[in-house]
Amino acid sequence: MASTEASSQGLQQVLCFALAGEAYALPILKVREIQAQATITRIPKAPPYMPGVINLRGAIVPILELRHRFSLGDAPEDTRPVIVIVEVQGRTLGIRVDSVSDVLDLDPNAIRPAPELGTQSALGREFIAGLASLPGATGAESMLILLDLDRLLSDGELMALESATV
């Protein structure tokens, strides 16, 4: 019912998550499920941003470590990462994030294009679909970074992930 109301008003539903103290979001239509506890099996010679694979009800799903992908460093010891299972260009992929917070309805008019970040930025602009300001609990606004999953990995990287799971 909520998605019907959101689409009828032109709102975009997003799943919000935290990564290195910042708020990120993915389009909810790309999200299949959330795995709070999954055992990751390491794959020898896998790309450094891929810590391994999980067995998701018989399907082998590669996991992408967003902290490593975005050069954000290791998570603190007390972090309990969560795996968000998504569909990217017809492939099922798990992305490991620090935590998942909620689902929001965003007005597309409130989403701003990403600014130029220069060539030294760890998070290139190509990954960012837009930025949105959200009212914070203390009255101050916070920034939400909307990721473009289809641009998160190159075609070559997607092929490498796929071959690592065969």
Backbone as JSON, one array per atom type, in Angstrom:
{
  "sequence": "MASTEASSQGLQQVLCFALAGEAYALPILKVREIQAQATITRIPKAPPYMPGVINLRGAIVPILELRHRFSLGDAPEDTRPVIVIVEVQGRTLGIRVDSVSDVLDLDPNAIRPAPELGTQSALGREFIAGLASLPGATGAESMLILLDLDRLLSDGELMALESATV",
  "N": [[0.82, -1.19, 0.0], [1.95, 1.23, 0.82], [3.91, 1.62, -1.17], [2.3, 1.96, -3.41], [0.98, 4.33, -2.79], [3.23, 6.0, -2.67], [4.22, 5.89, -5.33], [2.06, 6.96, -6.69], [2.15, 9.58, -5.96], [4.47, 10.37, -7.09], [6.73, 9.96, -5.63], [9.93, 8.67, -4.68], [10.89, 5.64, -3.4], [13.36, 4.73, -1.07], [15.95, 2.7, 0.36], [17.6, 3.29, 3.29], [20.93, 3.44, 4.53], [23.85, 3.15, 6.65], [27.26, 4.08, 6.34], [30.47, 4.3, 7.26], [29.81, 6.45, 8.95], [28.25, 8.12, 7.39], [25.15, 8.82, 5.64], [23.54, 6.82, 3.33], [21.66, 5.79, 0.4], [19.61, 3.49, -1.44], [17.67, 2.72, -4.35], [14.56, 1.34, -3.54], [13.41, -0.55, -5.17], [15.49, -2.0, -6.19], [16.32, -3.59, -4.15], [16.35, -6.79, -2.77], [16.36, -8.28, -0.36], [17.36, -8.22, 3.14], [20.16, -9.31, 4.9], [20.97, -10.03, 8.06], [22.67, -11.71, 9.37], [25.06, -13.58, 7.97], [27.21, -16.05, 6.73], [30.26, -15.44, 5.34], [32.08, -16.82, 2.76], [35.37, -16.95, 1.88], [36.93, -16.3, -1.26], [39.65, -17.46, -3.07], [41.97, -15.27, -4.63], [40.06, -13.41, -5.32], [38.69, -10.19, -6.25], [39.88, -7.33, -4.37], [37.8, -5.79, -3.24], [35.83, -7.57, -2.86], [34.84, -9.53, -0.4], [34.05, -12.19, -0.39], [31.7, -14.88, -0.83], [28.21, -15.68, -0.27], [25.93, -18.26, 0.7], [22.83, -18.18, -0.41], [20.05, -19.5, 0.22], [20.72, -21.7, -1.46], [21.66, -20.41, -3.71], [24.64, -19.01, -4.91], [25.98, -16.06, -3.9], [27.8, -13.22, -4.7], [29.62, -10.97, -2.58], [29.92, -7.54, -2.06], [32.11, -5.3, -0.65], [31.38, -2.31, 0.51], [32.75, -0.35, 2.02], [35.43, -0.87, 1.42], [35.36, -0.63, -1.36], [34.83, 2.09, -1.63], [37.04, 3.16, -0.45], [37.01, 3.7, 2.36], [38.14, 2.73, 4.64], [38.57, 0.31, 7.33], [35.81, -1.11, 9.17], [34.83, -0.12, 12.48], [35.62, -2.16, 15.39], [33.31, -2.8, 16.87], [31.24, -2.74, 15.07], [28.47, -4.21, 13.48], [28.13, -5.51, 10.63], [25.74, -5.46, 7.89], [24.2, -7.27, 5.28], [22.96, -6.27, 2.24], [20.9, -7.53, -0.1], [20.83, -7.16, -3.51], [19.69, -6.33, -6.85], [21.64, -5.99, -9.64], [22.07, -4.93, -12.76], [20.81, -7.27, -13.76], [22.01, -9.19, -12.19], [22.37, -10.91, -9.1], [23.52, -9.56, -6.12], [25.33, -9.04, -3.14], [25.66, -6.38, -0.89], [27.79, -5.16, 1.54], [27.17, -3.27, 4.35], [27.4, -0.82, 7.03], [25.11, -0.51, 8.69], [21.52, -0.75, 8.46], [18.95, 1.61, 8.17], [16.21, 2.79, 7.59], [13.24, 3.01, 5.46], [12.56, 5.47, 3.12], [10.38, 7.89, 1.61], [11.15, 9.78, -1.07], [10.9, 12.97, -2.5], [11.31, 13.47, -5.87], [12.01, 16.04, -6.74], [13.48, 17.03, -4.66], [15.91, 15.91, -4.83], [19.21, 16.5, -5.56], [21.73, 17.04, -8.09], [24.95, 15.42, -7.95], [27.85, 17.15, -6.81], [30.85, 18.2, -8.57], [33.57, 16.21, -7.74], [36.25, 16.04, -8.09], [39.38, 14.47, -9.07], [40.73, 13.1, -7.1], [39.03, 12.06, -5.28], [37.76, 9.49, -3.19], [35.27, 8.4, -3.52], [33.85, 8.32, -6.43], [32.06, 10.5, -8.62], [30.52, 9.14, -10.41], [29.23, 7.06, -9.12], [27.21, 8.21, -7.72], [23.86, 8.97, -7.64], [22.49, 11.16, -6.81], [21.96, 13.79, -4.36], [20.33, 14.35, -1.29], [18.75, 16.48, 1.06], [17.89, 15.96, 4.41], [15.67, 16.43, 7.15], [17.13, 16.52, 10.33], [17.25, 14.83, 13.58], [17.91, 16.69, 15.5], [17.11, 19.03, 14.45], [18.86, 20.14, 12.69], [19.84, 19.84, 9.28], [20.56, 16.82, 7.49], [22.65, 15.05, 5.17], [21.84, 12.92, 2.5], [23.15, 10.39, 0.57], [22.53, 9.27, -2.55], [22.93, 6.26, -4.16], [23.93, 5.01, -7.36], [23.36, 2.04, -8.38], [23.76, 0.65, -10.76], [26.02, 1.79, -11.77], [27.93, 1.25, -10.0], [29.77, -0.8, -10.28], [32.06, -1.65, -12.86], [31.56, -3.1, -16.15], [33.52, -5.05, -16.51], [34.24, -5.57, -13.84], [31.85, -6.61, -12.87], [31.76, -8.94, -14.4], [34.02, -10.22, -13.35], [33.15, -10.68, -10.73], [31.07, -12.42, -11.25], [32.43, -14.58, -12.42], [33.92, -15.39, -10.27], [32.1, -16.67, -8.74], [31.36, -18.95, -10.02]],
  "CA": [[0.0, 0.0, 0.0], [2.81, 2.4, 0.89], [4.55, 1.87, -2.45], [1.29, 2.48, -4.31], [0.8, 5.74, -2.46], [4.44, 6.72, -3.03], [4.32, 6.05, -6.77], [1.01, 7.83, -7.19], [2.54, 10.96, -5.68], [5.74, 10.62, -7.74], [7.83, 9.83, -4.68], [10.85, 7.57, -4.89], [11.21, 4.97, -2.15], [14.76, 4.34, -0.96], [16.42, 2.05, 1.59], [18.7, 4.09, 3.84], [21.91, 2.69, 5.31], [25.01, 3.91, 7.11], [28.57, 3.61, 5.92], [31.51, 5.2, 7.77], [29.21, 7.63, 9.57], [27.44, 8.89, 6.45], [23.89, 8.2, 5.27], [23.42, 6.47, 1.92], [20.36, 5.2, 0.06], [19.46, 2.73, -2.68], [16.26, 2.59, -4.72], [13.99, 0.15, -2.9], [13.09, -1.54, -6.2], [16.7, -2.8, -6.43], [16.6, -4.39, -2.96], [15.59, -8.04, -2.64], [16.22, -8.59, 1.06], [18.46, -7.82, 4.01], [20.69, -10.43, 5.68], [21.67, -9.52, 9.23], [23.73, -12.66, 9.72], [25.38, -14.52, 6.9], [28.61, -16.45, 6.78], [30.93, -15.17, 4.08], [33.15, -17.74, 2.4], [36.38, -16.24, 1.09], [37.29, -16.9, -2.55], [41.03, -17.1, -3.39], [42.24, -14.36, -5.76], [38.91, -12.55, -5.62], [39.06, -8.78, -6.17], [39.97, -6.9, -2.98], [36.54, -5.24, -2.76], [34.88, -8.67, -2.68], [35.35, -10.39, 0.68], [33.69, -13.58, -0.63], [30.34, -15.18, -1.29], [27.33, -16.32, 0.7], [24.95, -19.19, 0.16], [21.5, -17.63, -0.15], [19.06, -20.54, -0.11], [21.2, -22.49, -2.57], [22.29, -19.56, -4.73], [25.9, -18.4, -4.48], [25.85, -14.62, -4.13], [29.01, -12.47, -4.36], [29.45, -9.86, -1.65], [30.72, -6.36, -2.33], [32.38, -4.52, 0.56], [31.33, -0.9, 0.08], [33.82, 0.43, 2.67], [36.66, -1.06, 0.65], [35.11, -0.08, -2.69], [34.88, 3.54, -1.55], [38.27, 3.52, 0.28], [36.59, 4.32, 3.62], [38.81, 2.09, 5.77], [37.88, -0.81, 7.98], [34.76, -0.77, 10.13], [35.24, -0.3, 13.88], [35.44, -3.52, 15.91], [31.97, -3.05, 17.39], [30.26, -2.67, 13.99], [27.88, -5.49, 13.06], [27.68, -5.22, 9.26], [24.53, -6.05, 7.35], [24.32, -7.49, 3.84], [21.75, -5.93, 1.49], [20.87, -8.28, -1.35], [20.28, -6.26, -4.53], [19.79, -6.73, -8.25], [22.44, -5.03, -10.39], [22.2, -5.32, -14.16], [20.36, -8.65, -13.91], [22.77, -10.1, -11.33], [22.13, -10.77, -7.67], [24.76, -9.16, -5.48], [25.17, -8.57, -1.76], [26.56, -5.28, -0.53], [27.93, -5.11, 2.99], [27.12, -1.9, 4.87], [27.52, -0.8, 8.49], [23.79, -0.75, 9.27], [20.37, -0.3, 7.66], [18.12, 2.39, 9.09], [14.79, 2.8, 7.29], [12.81, 3.26, 4.08], [12.02, 6.82, 3.01], [9.78, 8.35, 0.36], [11.8, 11.03, -1.44], [10.37, 13.75, -3.61], [12.39, 13.61, -6.87], [12.43, 17.44, -6.84], [14.39, 17.32, -3.55], [17.19, 15.26, -5.11], [20.11, 17.38, -6.31], [22.86, 16.32, -8.7], [26.19, 15.41, -7.18], [28.82, 18.15, -7.27], [32.13, 17.67, -9.03], [34.36, 15.85, -6.57], [37.66, 16.0, -8.42], [39.92, 13.16, -9.42], [41.33, 12.47, -5.92], [37.98, 11.58, -4.39], [37.61, 8.04, -3.08], [33.95, 8.07, -4.05], [33.69, 9.07, -7.66], [30.73, 11.02, -8.87], [29.75, 8.21, -11.22], [28.45, 6.18, -8.25], [26.2, 8.99, -7.0], [22.7, 9.35, -8.44], [22.06, 12.46, -6.35], [22.06, 14.09, -2.94], [19.09, 14.91, -0.74], [18.82, 16.96, 2.44], [16.83, 15.44, 5.26], [15.66, 17.06, 8.47], [17.71, 15.66, 11.37], [16.54, 14.77, 14.85], [18.21, 17.88, 16.29], [16.66, 20.2, 13.71], [19.83, 20.4, 11.62], [19.64, 18.94, 8.14], [21.63, 15.88, 7.18], [22.76, 14.75, 3.75], [21.64, 11.52, 2.1], [23.83, 10.14, -0.7], [21.82, 8.24, -3.32], [23.86, 5.53, -5.02], [23.48, 4.44, -8.61], [23.91, 0.68, -8.34], [24.18, 0.21, -12.09], [27.33, 2.36, -12.05], [28.82, 0.92, -8.89], [30.83, -1.66, -10.8], [32.2, -1.65, -14.32], [31.19, -4.38, -16.75], [34.61, -5.99, -16.21], [34.16, -5.96, -12.44], [30.69, -7.5, -12.75], [32.16, -10.23, -14.96], [34.94, -10.84, -12.39], [32.33, -11.18, -9.63], [30.32, -13.57, -11.74], [33.34, -15.71, -12.62], [34.37, -15.85, -8.96], [31.05, -17.47, -8.11], [31.07, -20.13, -10.84]],
  "C": [[0.86, 1.25, 0.0], [3.46, 2.69, -0.45], [3.57, 2.4, -3.47], [1.06, 3.96, -4.06], [2.01, 6.56, -2.89], [4.52, 6.95, -4.54], [3.25, 6.97, -7.32], [1.33, 9.3, -6.94], [3.87, 11.31, -6.34], [6.93, 10.51, -6.82], [8.66, 8.6, -5.02], [11.16, 6.94, -3.54], [12.65, 4.5, -2.18], [14.99, 3.64, 0.37], [17.63, 2.82, 2.06], [19.63, 3.19, 4.65], [23.07, 3.6, 5.66], [26.28, 3.24, 6.65], [29.58, 4.66, 6.36], [30.92, 6.52, 8.27], [28.38, 8.49, 8.65], [26.18, 8.1, 6.08], [23.83, 8.03, 3.75], [22.04, 5.9, 1.67], [20.44, 4.51, -1.29], [17.99, 2.74, -3.06], [15.7, 1.27, -4.18], [13.66, -0.94, -3.94], [14.29, -2.42, -6.55], [16.97, -3.79, -5.3], [15.72, -5.63, -2.93], [15.33, -8.39, -1.19], [17.44, -8.09, 1.81], [18.86, -9.03, 4.84], [21.48, -9.85, 6.85], [22.83, -10.43, 9.62], [23.91, -13.63, 8.56], [26.87, -14.83, 6.99], [29.22, -16.26, 5.39], [32.07, -16.16, 3.9], [34.12, -17.0, 1.49], [36.71, -17.02, -0.18], [38.74, -16.48, -2.86], [41.11, -16.25, -4.67], [41.03, -13.54, -6.19], [39.37, -11.09, -5.55], [39.03, -8.3, -4.72], [38.68, -6.32, -2.41], [35.48, -6.31, -2.55], [35.38, -9.63, -1.6], [35.0, -11.86, 0.48], [32.28, -13.72, -1.13], [29.53, -15.72, -0.12], [26.43, -17.3, -0.04], [23.58, -18.68, 0.57], [20.47, -18.63, -0.66], [19.45, -21.3, -1.39], [21.85, -21.7, -3.68], [23.56, -18.95, -4.15], [25.87, -16.93, -4.89], [27.17, -13.93, -3.75], [28.69, -11.28, -3.48], [30.43, -8.75, -2.01], [30.87, -5.58, -1.03], [32.44, -3.05, 0.18], [32.4, -0.05, 0.75], [35.11, 0.33, 1.86], [36.51, -0.44, -0.75], [35.27, 1.43, -2.71], [36.11, 4.05, -0.78], [37.95, 4.24, 1.59], [37.23, 3.67, 4.84], [37.98, 0.97, 6.36], [36.83, -0.3, 8.96], [35.31, -0.92, 11.55], [34.9, -1.71, 14.37], [34.0, -3.8, 16.33], [30.87, -2.96, 16.33], [29.77, -4.07, 13.64], [27.3, -5.26, 11.66], [26.45, -6.01, 8.85], [24.74, -6.2, 5.84], [22.96, -7.2, 3.2], [21.85, -6.66, 0.16], [20.14, -7.43, -2.39], [20.39, -6.92, -5.91], [20.53, -5.62, -8.99], [22.63, -5.59, -11.79], [21.89, -6.81, -14.35], [21.1, -9.65, -13.06], [22.4, -9.84, -9.88], [23.48, -10.56, -6.99], [24.43, -8.75, -4.05], [26.13, -7.42, -1.51], [26.58, -5.19, 0.99], [28.05, -3.65, 3.43], [27.18, -1.96, 6.39], [26.2, -1.09, 9.18], [22.73, -0.24, 8.29], [19.46, 0.45, 8.61], [16.64, 2.32, 8.76], [14.52, 2.95, 5.8], [12.14, 4.63, 4.06], [11.36, 7.02, 1.65], [10.41, 9.7, 0.04], [11.08, 11.68, -2.61], [11.5, 13.91, -4.63], [12.88, 15.05, -7.03], [13.41, 17.83, -5.74], [15.77, 16.71, -3.77], [18.0, 16.17, -6.01], [21.22, 16.57, -6.95], [24.09, 16.41, -7.82], [27.13, 16.47, -7.71], [30.05, 17.46, -7.84], [32.98, 17.41, -7.81], [35.85, 15.78, -6.87], [38.14, 14.59, -8.66], [40.5, 12.43, -8.22], [40.29, 11.89, -4.98], [37.91, 10.06, -4.39], [36.28, 7.59, -3.65], [33.73, 8.93, -5.28], [32.25, 9.48, -7.87], [29.88, 10.03, -9.64], [28.89, 7.26, -10.39], [27.24, 6.89, -7.65], [25.08, 9.39, -7.96], [22.19, 10.72, -8.05], [22.25, 12.6, -4.86], [20.74, 14.69, -2.49], [19.33, 15.37, 0.69], [17.63, 16.44, 3.2], [16.84, 16.18, 6.58], [16.19, 16.07, 9.5], [16.91, 15.73, 12.65], [16.75, 16.03, 15.67], [17.76, 19.16, 15.59], [17.61, 20.57, 12.58], [19.59, 19.41, 10.49], [20.83, 18.02, 7.97], [21.56, 15.55, 5.7], [22.6, 13.26, 3.52], [22.24, 11.36, 0.71], [23.11, 8.99, -1.39], [22.78, 7.58, -4.28], [23.17, 5.03, -6.27], [24.12, 3.06, -8.72], [24.41, 0.22, -9.7], [25.55, 0.76, -12.48], [28.34, 2.04, -10.96], [30.0, 0.08, -9.34], [30.87, -1.54, -12.32], [31.75, -3.01, -14.85], [32.25, -5.43, -16.45], [34.57, -6.48, -14.78], [32.96, -6.89, -12.2], [31.02, -8.89, -13.3], [33.09, -10.96, -14.0], [34.16, -11.41, -11.21], [31.6, -12.45, -10.05], [31.23, -14.79, -11.9], [33.85, -16.25, -11.3], [33.35, -16.75, -8.3], [30.71, -18.72, -8.9], [31.89, -21.3, -10.36]]
}
